[in-house]
Amino acid sequence: MRALLRPAILGLSLLASGAAFAQTAADVQRYPDRPIRIVVPFPAGGPTDVNIRIIAQKLTENLGQGIVIENRPGANTGIGAQMVAKAAPDGYTLLAAMDTTLVMNPATGTAMNYDPFKDFAPITLTAKNTSLLTVRASDGPKTIQELIARGKASQSKLNYGAGIIITRLAGAQFAKAAGIDVVLVPYKGSAEVVQGLLTGSVDFIVDGIAPSLPLIRSGQFRALAKLNNRTLAMLPDVKPLAEASGLPLPEMSSWIGLVAPAGTPPAIVEKLHREVVKVYADPVVADRLEKAGILAVTTTPAEFDAFFREEAARWTKIYKESGIKLD
């Protein structure tokens, strides 16, 4: 009797599995049929928030479903990352992941409640941003060399403000190479970084272009250098930091991408990738991103996966060799 039951049980199991697969396939076919939430692990107003909100507005139009932006800053993007890592893998909860989230946290040994290499399904890069070393125009130095000279002549240490790990590390590496003493004033996001420079809480900042660009254009801020060799149409005269300082500094750039929880159906991941590509093909969107100082890029899911893993290996090596500790 028991032997006769086994084929029946197996048949019911296969039938149930088939029904579940059919349901999943049907869900994928209908996707999306309700609003999508994108978690941004920073306060509103920074480059990541600006980039994702511009994308979300067009996605809402194209998909016919609302895109809800949820800002969840904290723990070096870890709070937002953990939320998405534990979310249902159905394509309705996404994360705006940065270099901090996927690369710098593991590279610097930051305690994390998520595994960037196992907990996410990469969708696409959305931006590669150039960061700037910026001072106040009213009382700040006019060149990097002058900033270094001030640092060496000052009886007290210079203060610098930065938010994400890569910009904190950039400021520390610059100071170490220049032989000046600095004190990091850490901020949660770009809005606070910019405010710190405006109010005189710090002597210089290392941050993305988007938040500072209006103040640079209005003459309140002065960009002394950029952290990589990428051409900036909006700031064509700003030199790379290595060139402006004459110091052997590596290129640094921050980037933004979209990821979903691991286990999200590949068809949904591919659809989201195609939709972002479609959004970026819109000249209005391209113009908005350019004016915000954001360099829009896309990659396939496989390209994004390979890219962030290579970056993780590169930055682990750079961080270990730098001897710098970021508390």
C-alpha positions as semicolon CSV with decimal commas, in nm:
position;residue;x (nm);y (nm);z (nm)
1;M;0,000;0,000;0,000
2;R;0,284;0,232;0,096
3;A;0,453;0,161;-0,238
4;L;0,134;0,252;-0,422
5;L;0,108;0,582;-0,235
6;R;0,454;0,700;-0,336
7;P;0,374;0,758;-0,708
8;A;0,053;0,935;-0,609
9;I;0,234;1,161;-0,364
10;L;0,505;1,227;-0,623
11;G;0,241;1,311;-0,880
12;L;0,067;1,554;-0,646
13;S;0,404;1,711;-0,563
14;L;0,489;1,762;-0,930
15;L;0,140;1,900;-0,994
16;A;0,180;2,147;-0,709
17;S;0,525;2,247;-0,835
18;G;0,384;2,295;-1,183
19;A;0,102;2,511;-1,049
20;A;0,349;2,719;-0,849
21;F;0,568;2,765;-1,156
22;A;0,268;2,863;-1,367
23;Q;0,166;3,114;-1,104
24;T;0,516;3,259;-1,094
25;A;0,527;3,282;-1,472
26;A;0,188;3,453;-1,471
27;D;0,308;3,701;-1,207
28;V;0,616;3,779;-1,415
29;Q;0,400;3,829;-1,725
30;R;0,180;4,080;-1,542
31;Y;0,468;4,260;-1,373
32;P;0,427;4,524;-1,253
33;D;0,064;4,528;-1,147
34;R;0,114;4,737;-0,831
35;P;0,349;5,017;-0,716
36;I;0,722;4,951;-0,691
37;R;0,923;5,074;-0,393
38;I;1,282;5,190;-0,440
39;V;1,479;5,228;-0,116
40;V;1,738;5,506;-0,126
41;P;1,981;5,462;0,165
42;F;2,052;5,835;0,194
43;P;1,859;6,147;0,295
44;A;1,673;6,331;0,021
45;G;1,866;6,573;-0,199
46;G;2,191;6,390;-0,263
47;P;2,315;6,255;-0,599
48;T;2,166;5,909;-0,545
49;D;1,828;6,051;-0,447
50;V;1,827;6,294;-0,741
51;N;1,926;6,021;-0,989
52;I;1,664;5,772;-0,871
53;R;1,382;6,029;-0,853
54;I;1,445;6,135;-1,213
55;I;1,436;5,770;-1,322
56;A;1,129;5,695;-1,107
57;Q;0,924;5,977;-1,257
58;K;0,970;5,842;-1,610
59;L;0,927;5,480;-1,502
60;T;0,591;5,573;-1,353
61;E;0,481;5,711;-1,690
62;N;0,616;5,417;-1,888
63;L;0,498;5,134;-1,663
64;G;0,165;5,282;-1,558
65;Q;0,245;5,207;-1,193
66;G;0,362;5,435;-0,916
67;I;0,726;5,427;-0,809
68;V;0,758;5,508;-0,439
69;I;1,092;5,643;-0,317
70;E;1,170;5,556;0,044
71;N;1,471;5,730;0,200
72;R;1,631;5,508;0,466
73;P;1,972;5,654;0,557
74;G;2,207;5,518;0,820
75;A;2,486;5,269;0,894
76;N;2,679;5,355;0,575
77;T;2,374;5,258;0,365
78;G;2,339;4,937;0,567
79;I;1,989;5,007;0,701
80;G;1,839;5,042;0,354
81;A;2,045;4,753;0,216
82;Q;1,931;4,517;0,491
83;M;1,567;4,610;0,430
84;V;1,589;4,516;0,064
85;A;1,801;4,206;0,124
86;K;1,519;4,068;0,340
87;A;1,234;4,178;0,112
88;A;1,032;3,941;-0,104
89;P;1,215;3,866;-0,432
90;D;0,924;3,973;-0,650
91;G;1,053;4,292;-0,812
92;Y;0,841;4,526;-0,599
93;T;1,120;4,632;-0,361
94;L;1,446;4,759;-0,512
95;L;1,757;4,923;-0,372
96;A;1,952;5,219;-0,505
97;A;2,289;5,063;-0,429
98;M;2,612;5,260;-0,431
99;D;2,980;5,181;-0,424
100;T;2,947;5,223;-0,047
101;T;2,685;4,948;-0,028
102;L;2,840;4,687;-0,254
103;V;3,211;4,769;-0,248
104;M;3,338;5,003;0,024
105;N;3,162;4,844;0,320
106;P;3,318;4,503;0,258
107;A;3,651;4,660;0,154
108;T;3,685;4,854;0,481
109;G;3,554;4,578;0,704
110;T;3,238;4,768;0,801
111;A;2,998;4,554;1,004
112;M;2,705;4,462;0,780
113;N;2,376;4,280;0,828
114;Y;2,370;4,185;0,460
115;D;2,602;4,014;0,215
116;P;2,656;4,228;-0,097
117;F;2,778;3,926;-0,293
118;K;2,487;3,694;-0,211
119;D;2,182;3,898;-0,111
120;F;2,115;4,098;-0,429
121;A;2,036;4,051;-0,796
122;P;2,210;4,330;-0,994
123;I;1,986;4,508;-1,246
124;T;2,189;4,792;-1,395
125;L;2,426;5,074;-1,319
126;T;2,244;5,405;-1,338
127;A;2,523;5,661;-1,292
128;K;2,895;5,708;-1,256
129;N;2,951;6,028;-1,065
130;T;3,256;6,246;-1,034
131;S;3,324;6,387;-0,690
132;L;3,482;6,725;-0,629
133;L;3,714;6,876;-0,371
134;T;3,540;7,205;-0,299
135;V;3,593;7,513;-0,079
136;R;3,404;7,834;-0,004
137;A;3,476;8,100;-0,264
138;S;3,471;8,386;-0,009
139;D;3,759;8,273;0,212
140;G;3,884;7,946;0,066
141;P;4,205;7,887;-0,129
142;K;4,208;7,933;-0,505
143;T;4,412;7,620;-0,585
144;I;4,493;7,279;-0,442
145;Q;4,853;7,392;-0,388
146;E;4,727;7,685;-0,180
147;L;4,507;7,451;0,024
148;I;4,809;7,230;0,095
149;A;5,014;7,536;0,193
150;R;4,742;7,647;0,436
151;G;4,731;7,302;0,588
152;K;5,105;7,301;0,648
153;A;5,111;7,655;0,786
154;S;4,808;7,624;1,013
155;Q;4,856;7,573;1,386
156;S;4,536;7,369;1,392
157;K;4,421;7,084;1,171
158;L;4,199;7,152;0,872
159;N;3,849;7,007;0,888
160;Y;3,697;6,834;0,588
161;G;3,344;6,709;0,537
162;A;3,236;6,396;0,352
163;G;2,945;6,157;0,351
164;I;3,002;5,823;0,180
165;I;3,306;5,608;0,255
166;I;3,477;5,664;-0,079
167;T;3,479;6,044;-0,034
168;R;3,594;6,009;0,328
169;L;3,877;5,787;0,208
170;A;3,959;6,028;-0,076
171;G;4,000;6,318;0,167
172;A;4,218;6,112;0,398
173;Q;4,436;5,985;0,112
174;F;4,481;6,337;-0,023
175;A;4,585;6,467;0,319
176;K;4,827;6,180;0,378
177;A;4,989;6,225;0,037
178;A;5,010;6,604;0,086
179;G;5,158;6,573;0,435
180;I;4,890;6,778;0,610
181;D;4,683;6,705;0,919
182;V;4,308;6,696;0,873
183;V;4,005;6,603;1,080
184;L;3,714;6,426;0,913
185;V;3,370;6,561;0,994
186;P;3,142;6,275;0,886
187;Y;2,794;6,350;0,753
188;K;2,501;6,124;0,666
189;G;2,442;6,272;0,323
190;S;2,532;6,538;0,069
191;A;2,282;6,795;0,193
192;E;2,460;6,798;0,531
193;V;2,802;6,806;0,364
194;V;2,710;7,114;0,163
195;Q;2,557;7,283;0,467
196;G;2,875;7,216;0,665
197;L;3,083;7,404;0,409
198;L;2,831;7,687;0,383
199;T;2,827;7,746;0,758
200;G;3,203;7,723;0,800
201;S;3,198;7,399;0,999
202;V;3,458;7,255;0,761
203;D;3,738;7,399;0,551
204;F;3,678;7,182;0,246
205;I;3,450;6,902;0,134
206;V;3,478;6,597;-0,090
207;D;3,138;6,522;-0,239
208;G;2,944;6,457;-0,559
209;I;2,878;6,730;-0,813
210;A;2,499;6,752;-0,801
211;P;2,450;6,910;-0,454
212;S;2,728;7,168;-0,495
213;L;2,682;7,260;-0,861
214;P;2,422;7,538;-0,805
215;L;2,649;7,696;-0,541
216;I;2,953;7,669;-0,767
217;R;2,760;7,836;-1,048
218;S;2,637;8,112;-0,816
219;G;2,991;8,186;-0,698
220;Q;2,953;8,069;-0,336
221;F;3,166;7,756;-0,378
222;R;3,488;7,695;-0,569
223;A;3,572;7,350;-0,705
224;L;3,948;7,298;-0,676
225;A;3,973;6,951;-0,830
226;K;3,783;6,643;-0,942
227;L;3,867;6,292;-0,826
228;N;3,904;6,133;-1,169
229;N;3,990;6,216;-1,530
230;R;3,633;6,212;-1,658
231;T;3,536;6,509;-1,875
232;L;3,290;6,745;-1,708
233;A;3,107;6,961;-1,961
234;M;2,959;7,174;-1,683
235;L;3,301;7,236;-1,520
236;P;3,553;7,209;-1,804
237;D;3,839;7,389;-1,624
238;V;3,846;7,171;-1,312
239;K;4,154;6,946;-1,316
240;P;4,191;6,595;-1,173
241;L;4,317;6,595;-0,813
242;A;4,634;6,403;-0,900
243;E;4,721;6,659;-1,168
244;A;4,623;6,965;-0,963
245;S;4,820;6,849;-0,659
246;G;5,109;6,674;-0,830
247;L;5,053;6,381;-0,595
248;P;5,032;6,009;-0,686
249;L;4,664;5,962;-0,609
250;P;4,438;5,692;-0,758
251;E;4,127;5,781;-0,955
252;M;3,812;5,768;-0,749
253;S;3,453;5,787;-0,858
254;S;3,126;5,698;-0,698
255;W;2,852;5,512;-0,880
256;I;2,488;5,423;-0,840
257;G;2,296;5,116;-0,949
258;L;1,970;4,931;-0,901
259;V;1,955;4,590;-0,738
260;A;1,673;4,359;-0,633
261;P;1,666;4,092;-0,362
262;A;1,845;3,771;-0,457
263;G;1,605;3,524;-0,611
264;T;1,409;3,782;-0,809
265;P;1,300;3,613;-1,135
266;P;1,551;3,685;-1,415
267;A;1,266;3,792;-1,646
268;I;1,174;4,071;-1,401
269;V;1,538;4,175;-1,364
270;E;1,573;4,191;-1,742
271;K;1,251;4,389;-1,780
272;L;1,365;4,646;-1,523
273;H;1,696;4,677;-1,705
274;R;1,521;4,735;-2,038
275;E;1,292;4,994;-1,879
276;V;1,584;5,195;-1,737
277;V;1,753;5,188;-2,080
278;K;1,428;5,319;-2,228
279;V;1,409;5,596;-1,967
280;Y;1,763;5,710;-2,050
281;A;1,682;5,722;-2,420
282;D;1,443;6,010;-2,347
283;P;1,624;6,340;-2,427
284;V;1,432;6,523;-2,155
285;V;1,560;6,280;-1,894
286;A;1,913;6,301;-2,032
287;D;1,901;6,680;-2,010
288;R;1,776;6,675;-1,650
289;L;2,052;6,436;-1,545
290;E;2,322;6,638;-1,721
291;K;2,205;6,962;-1,557
292;A;2,218;6,785;-1,220
293;G;2,580;6,685;-1,284
294;I;2,496;6,314;-1,310
295;L;2,662;6,100;-1,577
296;A;2,395;5,849;-1,678
297;V;2,510;5,498;-1,769
298;T;2,348;5,158;-1,801
299;T;2,485;4,804;-1,802
300;T;2,334;4,462;-1,841
301;P;2,274;4,273;-1,515
302;A;2,575;4,050;-1,589
303;E;2,798;4,350;-1,662
304;F;2,692;4,521;-1,340
305;D;2,761;4,204;-1,140
306;A;3,111;4,171;-1,286
307;F;3,180;4,544;-1,243
308;F;3,102;4,566;-0,872
309;R;3,294;4,247;-0,792
310;E;3,602;4,385;-0,971
311;E;3,561;4,716;-0,787
312;A;3,536;4,532;-0,453
313;A;3,866;4,355;-0,518
314;R;4,034;4,679;-0,633
315;W;3,922;4,886;-0,336
316;T;4,004;4,618;-0,081
317;K;4,362;4,633;-0,209
318;I;4,373;5,016;-0,216
319;Y;4,230;5,045;0,135
320;K;4,469;4,791;0,286
321;E;4,771;4,952;0,118
322;S;4,667;5,304;0,226
323;G;4,704;5,227;0,596
324;I;4,414;5,466;0,658
325;K;4,150;5,381;0,917
326;L;3,805;5,537;0,891
327;D;3,637;5,531;1,231
